[in-house]
Amino acid sequence: MNFQLIILAIVFVSLLPALVSAARVYRARRNAPQSDPDPLVLPE
């Protein structure tokens, strides 16, 4: 079996939630008004 492919798939799957949350934070920060103190702290 190709262990490198399996490891790559595991890493990709484990990083998916982080990528999704980073994209959500980036979108919220871009769309947030400038008066917002810290758009990083978002309610779930």
C-alpha positions as CSV (number, residue, x, y, z in Angstrom):
1,M,0.0,0.0,0.0
2,N,1.0,3.6,-0.6
3,F,1.6,4.9,2.9
4,Q,2.5,8.4,1.8
5,L,-0.9,8.7,0.1
6,I,-2.7,7.5,3.3
7,I,-0.7,9.9,5.5
8,L,-1.4,12.8,3.0
9,A,-5.1,11.9,3.1
10,I,-5.2,11.8,6.9
11,V,-3.4,15.2,7.2
12,F,-5.7,16.7,4.6
13,V,-8.8,15.5,6.4
14,S,-7.5,16.7,9.8
15,L,-6.7,20.1,8.4
16,L,-10.1,20.6,6.7
17,P,-11.9,22.0,9.8
18,A,-9.0,24.4,10.4
19,L,-9.1,25.6,6.7
20,V,-12.9,26.0,6.9
21,S,-12.7,28.1,10.2
22,A,-9.8,30.2,8.8
23,A,-11.9,30.9,5.7
24,R,-14.9,31.8,7.8
25,V,-12.8,34.1,10.0
26,Y,-11.2,35.8,6.9
27,R,-14.6,36.3,5.3
28,A,-16.1,37.7,8.6
29,R,-13.1,40.0,9.1
30,R,-13.3,41.3,5.5
31,N,-17.1,41.9,5.8
32,A,-16.9,43.3,9.4
33,P,-17.3,47.1,9.9
34,Q,-14.1,48.9,11.0
35,S,-15.7,49.7,14.4
36,D,-15.6,46.1,15.4
37,P,-12.8,45.6,18.0
38,D,-11.9,42.0,17.2
39,P,-13.8,40.1,14.6
40,L,-11.6,37.0,15.4
41,V,-13.8,36.4,18.5
42,L,-17.0,35.2,16.8
43,P,-19.9,33.4,18.4
44,E,-20.4,29.9,17.0
